[in-house]
Amino acid sequence: MTSSPSSVFIDNVSIKFRLYHNNAPSLKEQFAGVFRRRAVPSHSDFLALDHCSLQINNGDRLGIIGSNGAGKSTLLKAICRIYEPSSGKITVSGRIAPLLEIGAGFHPEFTGRENIYLNGAILGFSKAELRAMEADVIAFAELEEFIDTPVKYYSSGMYLRLAFSLATAMHPDILVLDEMFAGGDASFVDKATTRMYQFIDRASIMIMVSHQESLVRELCNRVIWMDHGKIIDDGKPDEVMDRYLSKKPLTQGAHP
């Protein structure tokens, strides 16, 4: 853990994506474009985050809710530095553990052991840290027999067990979750769920996107509601969840 309190400051952040369109202009549109002396546009811009400001403090267990396409996952990826803001600034104090797309860094031709080191480096572990945790990661994933087999031969359950075991091996200051994860048979799901709750308890800050209403109410002490890239409500979980479910935001901007 860091010696100073963990925090995340999001200051007027926008993220714009350019969407390219495959449909070619018709001959008539091209002809008209020549006379207007301008090209027919082949792309459009989409504002995934729209001037968002948010302060997340030590001890916060923040849930992010909203409909699909509201900007929830984009905000998480911006906090984790996967996406850079088009404008505005994000300041993070503390070590982040991003559990977003678990196993996204695995190489199919590499063995499970080799992928521990590859994916671990992507997650920010040093070689010394990975050597120290290697045996525990393999044991928790229950993959001792297959750890030196290329992961392209793994079943989906084996693949996800290894990814989950590695991603939850560190002790982060800031835990970022895009939906809770558990993969494998019933015994592993129970073990993974227990580990995830311990993981959340150890973190100074937890930021979670989830569509599970009961989980948000149980794990979070604060909730923000996002819509069309904006934060439109911020407050106590029960209050914000009830307003969201009735689709009646308290304000058109986040609370201070």
C-alpha positions, 0 to 999 in steps of 0.5 A: 500500500502507498503511505499517503491516502489513495485518491482519484481526481477526474477534472472535466474529462472528455473522451472522443472516439472517431467512428469511420463509416464503410459505406461509400458515397453514391455517384450522386453524392460524389458529384454533388461533393465536387460542386460544393468543393468538399468531400463527403464525410466518411466518419463521425465523432462520438463523445463517450465521456462528456466533461466529467468531473469526479473526486474519489477518496480513500475508503470509497467503494464506488459503484457506477450504474447506467444503461449500455453505452452510458460511458461506464466502462470508458470511465474505468478505462480512462482511470486505468490509463487505457484511454487517454482523455481528449480533454481534461485531466485524471490524477491518480494516487495509489497502485491500480489493479484493473480487473477489466478484460481479464486475460486480454494480454495472454498470448495463445502460443505461450504456455500458462507459465510464460503468460504469467510473466507476460500478463504480469508485466502488463499488470505492472509486476516486476520479475521478482514479484512474479517469481515470488507469487508464481507458485501461488498463482498456479496453485489457486488456478488448479493448473499444476498439470497444465501450466507448461502447456500453451494456453491455446489448448486450455478450455475457457474455464482453465484460461479464465482461472489462470487469468483470475488467479494472476489478476487477484494476486497483487495487493492494490490501493485502487481496485477497478472492476468491470462486473464481478468475475468467477469462472470454472466449476462450482468449487472454484466459483466459491473460492474465487468469490471469497478471494474477490471479497478479500481483495475488495476489503484490502483495497483503499478504493474500489470502483466497480461497474455492475448491472447487478443491483443487489451487488451494488447495494451490498458492496458500495458506499457511494454510487454515480449514475451515468447517462450519455457520457455524463455523470447525472447523479452521485450519492448514497447507493440506495438513494441513487439506485432508487432514482435510477430504477425510476429514471428520475435523476436528482440533478443534471450534474454530479454532487460536489 
